[in-house]
Amino acid sequence: MSTPDAAEAARPGPEDASASADGKDGRDGTAKDSKESKEAEGSEGSEEREQPQTAWSARRDLIDHSPRTMNVGDRSRFGGSMVGGSQHGVSGGQVAGDVIMGSKTEIHQWSLPGLSAPSAATSASGEVPQTTLDRLAASFVAADATVEALLARLRRDRVLVLSGARFTGRHTAALMLLHQLGAAPVHMLDRDTNPGTLADRFTTPDVTGEATADRATAHPRGYVLADLATRRDRPLREHHLLAARDRLAAQDAYLVVTVGPTAVLEDVQAVNWQPPQTADVLAAHLRTRVADDETAAKLLGLPDVTEFLSRSHQLREVANFAQLLGRYAAGEVGENAVAQFSLISLENQVQEWFEEDEASIHLRDKAFLVALAAFDDGPYALTAELSDLLYRFLQQTQNPAGVPEVPVFGTHIGKRLQLARAERYEDDEHTEWGPVTQQKARFTDDRAPLVLLREVWTGHPSARPALIDWLRRLADDGRPLVRTRAASTVAVLARTDLPSAMALVIEPWATSNRFRHRLVAVNALTLAHLIDTPNIPRILDEWSKGEDRRLRWVAVRAYALIGAERPEQALAALRTAARGLRRDLADPDDFDREMARELNEAVALLLLSEAGDRVLAELRLHLPDDRAVHDLTVGGFVSACRHTQDDERYGHPLVLGWYAQSVTEGSAAAHGIPFLWRAALSDPNATRPALDVLREWVLVADRSTTTEWALAHLLPTLVTTPAEYQRLGHLLRTMPGEDGAAPPAVAARLLTTLPIR
């Protein structure tokens, strides 16, 4: 059997190219219905032929576009380079898996009075107890210059509008500004106050009905209107504040209004509130909760505290953490409670996002949160585009009779990311044309995508139909980044609920007649295994032995990516699959050349992985087994020899670099690589492909001294018989240069290295 050309087209069956999700089988949860749906589509649709992506190229896309939480890292992770690449195995999956599965300890969030933002249910004015103000003052932290500037403005204007995200301390800051002005008492006003009637709240000298005599105090009054509710038809305007200012001056009173980043303001100069550093806030709160500074310093030095402070937690979470640390210092809770607090805080935030009604967080914003979890660290424009697609599917689920509508222009990017506790930045994105600078977005806490996807999948099952339809559309997208993120999202779902993810998403992809869908299934299983999802190797073992050719294809591709951590078992499965291609073959023309090529590529990727030495030893051991295994070994080795450093046309050949390194180190590959080269060159079915690879190596050597030296050391080891000398000598004497040019000068130099037999 000659080694097939890697560019040979696959032979997918017919399919309805217009179907975006391969039918609706995901809604009823059975893989059987999925297959029946696809068969029906295939019989009705138009014939479609796809050009399959090579395993090596698909591996590069997977590495380039996988999310940071999967810890794929560089190209040495799956079948990595043996030259210039770090030789580490699949790692980091346990950490991601623990985050996905959630906290193991039940810890209640303690809420400190005056620290939480007022809820939407707050409806009446009321006086803030002096004890609350005193307690807040004891732990309040802000830059002196900031406080002085705000106090000066408040004294001058009587009214101050503070704008900031939720849970950044803006409410506490409002109270403390009034406290430092000496305001007493301080009253909270109803957040649903109509901006047009704001001044009416100060019509009478006493809004709460206290006796007139009480107003004879030397202290000014203070008012806080927290989280003022505004709308497009009810904005806060400048003249509202001017009217209120006159009334406040008459009463010797001050007002601080706090608003969120999406508040509707007209001609109002709001001050952007910048929260203090979390470390400073934690230290200030600890000083009020422990006996002495030494204890506080020891608590601040704990590794779990350092980890917590690195996670960009909100100030309400910092205050609650200080309370927990106080209990830890008193011996009331253990170390595990301290270690788990950060993750539990994140889980509570995610639950809060999806439990809020639409008056607080719109369905479109929730769709954006899910999309950002899937495309974390990806281009913002792409995330926003695909979040609107998910929004349409969610609307269909919520109101099947309605027509999904998406506003053409919506929330500003900064406000949207502020809600999501995310950040925007510029960075390069890998494309098939090279790196391209993009505006990207990511959660400030890299665990958020994992926790969020788990919460949506397991905590809100009514969202599953829309999510499944969305993922199917992503798998059909022409952009590798989109398809890879569809796979990584499903990998997280599989880690959470493997049976449902398999039945509803992965198996329908794996049994699709379209190469593109099957490749997404491969990546989903690979990434699921990376994050410690159990039983993935068992699934692949069963599929590789099954009757369904599509499932066998998926298994072979996946073995190429995850087999490095269990190379003996992976190669045994590939040998079994190779033998199956020849079993009961009545007509040689029926031989499945595409599957044979996939098997060769799988062996090649395993050879170039961090387990290369073990793979090489296994290939040498089983080379004589039978013809099917011989062809698999030789074909896989020649395929590996085609790959170069960074996939450059004239890059250093990876196997040649491996050989040179093994000679220096005295490892077994110094003998194993020449052994397989001789086997390939002496096999009549593999001689021509093997000589073609050697010719490419010579052309690279003509441009690279390093390659020439390594090849000059390898070629003599390939000559042990007169026939081998004649074969290599003929190649070096007769090979043309590039585009039919004269033979390269390096060929004559290399010819002198061959020992005459």
N, C-alpha and C positions, 0 to 999 in steps of 0.2 A: 504494500500500500504506500503510495507516494504521499508525502506531506502536503496537505491542501494549502492553498493560498489563503492567508488570513483575511483577505478582502472579499472572499467568495460570499455571495448573498445567502441569507437564510431563506427558509421556505415556509413562511407562516401561512396558515390557512386563511380562508376568506373571512372578512369581518366588515361590519358596518362602520365605515370610517367616520360617519357623522355622530355616532353614539359616543357620548363623552364619558360614560361611566360603566360601559359593558353591562348595561341592564340595571335593574333595580333589585338585584338579589340581596344586597346588603341589608335591605329593610326587614327581610324575614329571618335573617340570621343563619341561613344554611348554605353550605358550600355546594350541595347538590343542586339547589335551585340556581345558584350562580352559573354552574356549568350548562344547565339546560337553557338559561337565558342567553348565554354566549352562542350556543349552537343555533338557537333561533335567529340571532342576529347574523351569524355567519351565513345562514341559508338565504337571508333576505338582502344582505348588504352587498356592496361591490367588492371585487377582488382587490386586495391591497398587499403590496410586497414592500417590506422594509429592509433597509440595509442595516444589518446588526452592527453594533459598536463592539470593537474587540474588547476582550477581557482586560487588557492592559489599559486601554483608553478609558474604559468604564471605571476601573479602579482609580485612575487619576481624577476623574470627576467626583467620585465619592469622597476622596481625600480633600479635594479643593473646596467642596461645598458643604461638607458635614458641619453641623453646629459645634460651637466650642465646648458645649457640655458633653459631647461624645468623646472628647479628648483624642480625636484621631490624629491631630498634629501634623507631622510631615509625611512624606511619601514612603517612609520606612515602616509605617504601621501595618499595612496590608501588603505582604509580598514586597518588602522594602528593598531599596537599592543596596547592593553589596559594596558600593564605592561611594564614599562621601556622605553616607547616611547613617544615622544612629541606629544601632542594632538592638532595639528594645522590642519586646512583645506587646501584645494587647494588654493595656493596663488602664487603670482609672475607672473601670467599669463598676467596681464595687462602690465607689464613692457616689457615682451618678445613680446607681441602683438604690442605694440607701435613701437618697433624696427623693427619688420617685416613689418609693414605698412608704415614705413619710416617717414622722417622729414616732418613737415607741413609748414615750412617756407622756402621761396626761398632766399638763401644766396649765393652770388657769391664768389668763391675763388679768393682772390687777390694774384697776383704773384709779388714778389719783384725781381727786376733785380739782377742778379748774384746769386740768391739762388736756382733756379731750375736747374736741370741737363740738359745739352745740349741735344736737341732732335737729333734723327737719321738723321734729314734732314739737320743739320748743316754741311756745306761743305767747307767753306772757312776760311782762317785765318783772324784775325782782332784784332785790338788793343782794350783792355779793357779800357774804360774811367776812368780817374783818380777819377772822382766824385763817380763812382761806387765802386772803391777800398776804398775810404775814408768812404763811407757809410757803407760798410761791416765791415771795421775795427772798427767802433764805436760800433758794436754789436757782434763782433766775440768773441766766448767763447771756450776755450780749456784749459786743464791742463797745467800749466807752464812747468812742467817737460817733458810732451809730446812734446810741441812746441820746447823746447830747444833741445831735442834729435833729432827731425826731422830737425831742422835748422842746427845742427852740421853735420848731415849726408849729407844734401844737399850742404853745403859749401865744404865738403870733396869730394863728388862724382860728383857734378854738376848735377846729374840726380837722381830723387827720384820717385819711383813707389808706389803710395798709392792704396791699395785695400780695398774695402768696398762695402756694399750694396747701392742700389740707395737711394737717399734722406737721407743720413746720414751726409751730410755736407762735404763730401770729396772734392767736387768741390770748395766750399768756402774755405776750408782749404788750397787747393793748391794755390789759389789766395793770401791768407793771408800769407802763408810762403814766397812767393816771395815778397810781400809787406813789410814784416818785414826784409827781406834781403836788402831792399832799391832798388829793381829792378824797373826800369822804362825806357821805357814803358814795359807793360806786354801784350803779344800777345797770342791769342787763335789759336791753330792749328786744322786742319781738322781731325775729329775722324776717318775718313776712310783712313788716311795715312797708307800706307803699311809699316809694321815694318821694312822690308828690305831696305826701302828707307828713313828711319827716319833721318839718318845723312845728307841726301841730303837737308833737309829743312834748314840746317844751313851752306850750302856751301858758300853763299855770305854773306858779312858782314851785309846786310840789306835785310831781307826776304820780306819786305813790300814796298820797293822802296823809303824809305826816303833818304834824301840827306846824303852824307858821312859826312858832317860837323856835322850833328846831333848826330853822333856816338861818338863824342869827349866828351860826357858828362861823369861825374864822376860816374854815376849810371850804374850798370850792367843791362843787359837785362833779361827779364823773359819770359818764354814760358810755356803754359799749354796745354797739350794734354788730354782733358777730355773724358772719356769713350772710350778709344782706342778700335776699332773694331778688334778683333782677331778671327781666326778660327783654326781648327785643321791643315789645310794645310797652315796657315799663322800665326804662333805663334810669340809672342814677345820673342826674344832670348837675351842672355847675350851679344853676340857680337854686336847686334844692338845698345845696350846702350853704349857699350865701344866706338864704332865708333862715336856716337853722343856726347859722353863726350869729345872727343878730339876736335871736332868742336866747342863745347860750350866753352871750355877753351880758344880757340883761340879768341873767341868773347867776353870773360868775360860775359858769359850768363849762366842761370840756366834753367832747365827743370823739371817740375813736371808732371808725367803721372798718371792719375787716371783710374782704371779698376774695373770692377765688380767681384763678387765672382766666376763667371764662365769663366773668361778670361783664354785664353790658353797661359801659360807662360812656358818657358824652361830655367832652370838655372838662373832665375831672382828672386832675393830676394826682394819681395814686402813687404812693411810695412802695417800691418793691421790697418786701421783707425778705432778708437773707437770714436763714437760720444759723445759729452758732454751731461750732464744731461739736460733733457728738461726744468726743472724748471730754471736752470741757463740761458739757451738760452732765455726763455720767459722774465725773469727779465732783461736781457741785452737789448733785443729789446724794452721792455716797457720804459726803461730809455731814449730811443731816441724818444719816441712818446708821452710822457706826460710831463707836465710842471715841476713836482717836484717828489722827492722820496716818499713823503707821499701819493700822488695819486697812484703811482705805487704799493706801499705796500697795499693800500686798494683794488686795482684791483686783486693783487695776493692772497688776502684773501677771495675773493668771492667763495662760494660753487661750482659754475659752473666751476671756474678756477681749483679748487682742483680736481674736477671730471675729467676735461680735462687732467690734468697732470698725473692722475692715469691710463690713457688709452694707454700709450706707443705710442704716436703719432710721426710721422716723423718730422724732423726739419723744412721742408718746411711748414708743417701744423702749427707748433709752431710759425713760423715767421708770417704766415697769421693770426693766432689767435691774436698775439700781435697787428697787424694792426687793427683787428676788435675791440679789447679792447680799442685802442686809439680812435676809432670812438665812442665807447660806452661812454668813459669818456667825449667826446666832445658833447654828447647828440644826435649824428647822428643816432644811432641804439638803440634798446631797449633790455631788459633783455632776451627776447625770442631768439633773434639772438645769444646772447652769449651762452644760454643753448643748442641751436640746433647745434652749430658749430661742436662739436665733432662728432655727428652722421653724419652730412653732409660730413665731411671730410672722414669718413669711406665709405660712399656711393660713393663718388667721386673716392676713391681708387679702390673699387670693379668694378665700371664701367670702370675704366682705364685698369684693368686687362683683361677684356673681349673685350674691344674695340681695344686693341693693335693687330697689325698684327703678323703673326707667326714668322717674323724676330725678333721681340722683345720678345714675349712670345709664346712658342711652344704650339700646341694643346695638347700635352701630359701634359704640365705643367698646362694648364687650366683644364684638366680632374682631375689632382691632387688637384687643388684648390676646385673643387666641391666635390671630395671624402673627403677631409679634413673637409669641412663644414658638411658633413653627419656624419663623424666619429671623429669629434673634441673631444679631450681628450681621444681618444682611442689608441690602439696599432699602432705604425707607420707602422710596416710590413704589418698589415692587411689593413691599409689605402692605402699603396702603391700598394698592390696586387689588390685591388678592383678599384683603380683609373686606372690601366692598362686595366681592363675589360671595364670601361666606355670609355676609349680611343679607344678601338676597335669599340664600338658602334658609337662613334662620327665619326670615320673614315668611317664607313659604310654609315652614313648619308651624310657626305661630299663628298664621292666618292663611290656610290653604286656599280660601276663596278670593283673597286679595291679590293685587298685582304688586310685586316687589318694586320699591322705589328707592333709589340711592341719590342723595343730593349731589349735584355736580361739584359744588364748592361747599366745604364744611369747616370743621374746626382747624385752627392754626396748628401747624406741626408741633410747635413748642408746647402749646397747651395740651395737646393730645399725649405727648411723651411725658409731660409732668404728671398727668393722671396715672399713667402706666408705671411711674417711677423708673423711667427709662431715659437714655441720653442719646444725643445725636453727635456724630463725628464723621470725619472724612478718612477713608482708607481705600486701598486697592482691592478690587474684586477680580478673582480669576475668571477669564473668559477664554474662548477658543482662539481669540486673536491676541491674547496676552493680558497683562494686568490693566485694569481701567479704574480710575479714581471715581469713587461713588460717595454720595451722602448716605451713611448707614445709621442704623438705630439698634440699640440693645438695652435690655434690662440692666439696671445698675447692680442687681444681684444675679449672678449667673445661675443660681438655682431656680429662679423664678419660672423659666420656661418649663422645667420638668414638673414642678409643683402645680403649675397652672393647667397643663395638659392632663395631669392625673385628676385634678379636681373636676374639670369639664367632663371627662370621660366617665368617671365613677360617681361623681356627685350630682351630675345633671344629665341623666340618661335620656331625657326627652330631647336633648340637643344632638344625640347620636345620628339620627337620619341626616340632618343638615351637615354635620361634620363628615360623615361618610361620603355624601355626594360631593362635598368640597374636595376631599382627598382624592377622589377618583378624577375630578377635573384637573387637579394638580399633576397627577400621574400621567395625564394625557398632554401636558404642556410641552412645548418644544424646547424650553430652556432647561439645561441640565441642573441648574441651581434649584429650580422649582421642583423638579422630579426628585432630587436628592432630599430636599426638605420634606416632601411628602413621605418619603421612606423613613426619615429620622423621626418624624412625628408619630408614625405608626409604630416605630420601634419602642417609643415611650409608652404608647397605649398597650403594646404587647407585654411590656414589663409589668404593667399594672393589671392587665386582664388578658392573658394569652389566648384562652379559648375564643373569646369574642373577637379579638383582633384577627385571629386566624380565619375564623368563619366569615366575618363581615368584610374584611379588607384583603388580607394577604393571600388567601387561597383563590379568591376571584382574580387577583392580579396574576398569580402563579399559573393559573390554568387558562389565561388569556391567549389568544392566537397572535397577539401583538407582542413583538419583541420588547417594545418600550415598557409595557406593563409588567412583563416578566422580570425585566431588569430592576424595576422599582421593588418588586417582591424580593429579589436577591439582596438589594441594599437594605431593605427593612429587616430581613432576617439577620443579615450581617451585623447591623448596628444594634439590633435587639440582643444579639449574643454578646456584643461588646459591653453593653451595660448590664450584663449578668442576668439576662432573662433565661430561666431554666429550660432545658429540653430542646434547644435549637439543634444541637448535633443529632439528637434522636430523630427529629423531623427530617433532617437532610438524609440521614441513613435510610429511612423508610422511602422517601421520595426517589432516591437514587436507584432503588431496586424495583420501583413500581412500573406499571405498564404505561402510564401516561408520559409521553415523551417530553411534554412541556414541564412537568414536575422534575423529571430527570435533568433537564437543562438547567433549571433553577438550582437544583442541588449541586450540580457540577460547578456552576459559577460561584456559588456560596462557599464551597469547599476551597476554591482558590483563594478566597479572602480570609477565612477563619481557620483554615487547616494548619497554619504554621504552629499553632499551640498544641496540636495533636497530629503531627505529620504522619506517623505510622498508620493511625486509623484513617486519616484522610486519603492517603495513598492506597490503602487496602480497598476503600470504597471506590476510588477511581479505577483501580485494576478490575474490580468486579464489573463496573460499568463498561469498561473497554471490552472485556470478554463478552458482555451481553450484546455488543454490537455485531459480533460474529456468530452468535448462537442462532441456530436454525435459519441461516442465511442461504436461501435457495438460489438466488441470482446475485452474483457479485455486483451488478449494477444497482442493487437495492441497498448497498452499504451506505450507512448514514455518515457522509463525509463531514457534514456540519457538526454533528455531535462529536466526531473524532477530533475535529479541530478544537472544539471547546475543551475536550479532555486534555489535549496537548497544551493549551493555554493555561489550564489549571495547574498542570505540572510545572510549567514555566514560572508561574507566579510563586509557587511553593519553593522552587529552587532559588528564587531571588529574594526570599524572605529571610527573616532572622534565624529561621530553622534550616537554612540552606545546607549546612553540613550534615544534619540528620537526614534530610531529604536525599541528598546525594548518595549517602551510604545505603539508604533503602533502595534507591534506583539501581545501584550496582548489584545489590544482593538479589534482586528479583529480575534482572535483565534476562536471564536464561529461562525463565518460567515457561513461557509460551509465546506464540507469534503476536497475540494481541498485546501482551504486556511489553514485549520487545518494541513494537511499533509505538506504544504509548511513551515508553522511556526515551527512545531516540527522538520521536517527534517533539516531546516536551522539552528535551535538552536543546535541540536546534532552535526551537521557538524562543527559549530563554536567551540564546546567544544573539538573537536579533536586537535585543534591547540595549540602549545606550544611556549614558548619564544624562539626566534631565530630558530624555527623549529627543535630544538634538541629532540632526542628520549626521554630523561628524563628531558626536560625543564619544567619550571613551566607552568601549563595550563593557557592560557590567560583568559578564562572566569572565572576560579577560582580566579585568581589574581584580576580581575575586581570586583568580588563579595567581596573579602576581603577589597578592597579599598572602595567600596560603603558602607560597614558596618561601617568602620571607619569614613567616611564622612556623614553617615546618608542619603544617596541618595536613589532614588526610585529603583535602581537596586538591593539593598539589599533584596527587596521583589519580584522584577520582575524575577530575575534569579531562585530562588527556585520555583516560580510559573510555569515557563516553564519546569523546571526539573520534577516537579510532573506531568505535562501534558504529557511529553515524556514517563515517566516510566509507566504511567497508560494507554497508548495507546498500544493495542495489537500488532499493526504493527510496533511500534517503541521501544517497551520494550527491545528487545534483543540488538539493536545498542546502546541504552542508557546505559544499564548495561555494555556493552563492554567498553564504554568510562569511566564509573566509575571505572571499574577494572584497566584500564590504569592509572587513577589518583591515585589509591591506590598504584600501583607499583612505581609511581613517588614519592609518599609520603614516601615510604620505604627508599628513598634516600635523601629526602629533608624535613627538619624540618619545613620550611616555608610552604610547600605544605601540610604537615600533620596538622599543626595548622589551616590552612584555611579550609581544608576538615572536620576537627573535628567540625568546626563552622557551615559548610553548611549542613552536613548530618542530624542533628536533625530537620532542617527546612523542610526536605523532608518527614518527617514522621508525618502524620496527621490522619492516619487510621490504623487499624490492618493489612490490606493488604499491605500497604506501609512498615510497620515494618517488616513483614515477607519477603517481597521481598529483602529489603536491608540487613536484617539479614542473609538470606540465602547466599547472595553474599559474605558477609564478612566472614562467617563461612566456606564456601566451595571453595572459589577461590584459585587456585594453584599459586605458585610463577612463576618466569621466567623459561621457558623450562621445565615445569612440576615439578619444585622443590616444597619443602614444602611451605605452605602458609606463606606469609610475616608476621613478627611479628606485623607490624603496623596495619594489619587487625583486630587483636584481640583488640588492643587499640581503634581503631575506633568503633568497635562493642559496646564498653561500652558507647559511646556517644549517641546511639540511644535511644530515650524515649520509654519505653514499653507501647504498646497500647493494 
